[in-house]
Amino acid sequence: MMSIDTESNKNVLVIAAHPDDEILGLGGTIRKLVNDNYNISCVILGEGLTSRKDSRIDTPKNQLMELKDNTLKSANIVGYSNVEFCELPDNRFDSVDLLDVIKIVTKQVEKYKPDTIFTHHYSDLNIDHRITFEAVTTCCRPVGNYVTKNIICFETPSSTEWNFKNSESYFKPNLFIDITQTIKYKLDAMSCYITEIKEYPHPRSLEALRIIAARWGTVVGTEYAEAFEIVRSVR
């Protein structure tokens, strides 16, 4: 297995589009890295929930506050040090100028100075995920004395596997993290998301998340694993 260990900087930043993506994609890995003394912060760009109504303003404020509370509870379980909420319109990132999204991401990268960023895969079905990836890779261009050496994509169940448009851009994992000892934290954290968790066989069900982790575990000879695609790694 590959390692993301670095000698000089153990700051990791997860940049996710929606509340629960930061658990679905890498909840077990986060807990494992925290156990190895990494400092891990999370930026959630979108507000969540509001795309489920005809208009954003139709979503009750108390539901959005409850979703934030669920996020913070789940973050405490896996060990995120900080969680930032940027409140972009849910599933409507394409209604925002890309430059504005890039500026939001740039501000967070400048604040946390991460050696490693985990973010969405560039071919996800969800438009917000794809824009998040584009914003991350744009603001982290290797120009001058740049800080972020590693950019790593995670898969998001119910998005990464549902894009059948271009087989050449499918998720192609080349980094696997053994989460046999930490999958419990991932599942417990996901259980906090009462509006997002689904019943099996939905990919966001607890049983499906366990099956997905078991499947990746069979690829690398562990009981459970999470899979990632490295976009850039500088040593």
SULJOHU-V693873 format. One line per field, one symbol per residue. psi: psi as a letter, one per 20 degrees, with the letter a starting at -180 (. if undefined). A space follows every 50 residues. Layout:
BEGIN
psi=???
END
This chain:
BEGIN
psi=qrqjpqhhokppppoqhqphhigghkghgghghghjkqoprppohqhqhi iirhqhiipphhhhhhggggghghhhghjphqpppikqppkkhiipphhh gghgggghghgilphppparqijqhphhghhggggghgikqmpbmqgohp pppqqopjggijojgohijqpnpjpppokhijhhgghhghhhnhihqrqp kqhjqhgghggghhghhhhjkrgqqqqqopgpop.
END
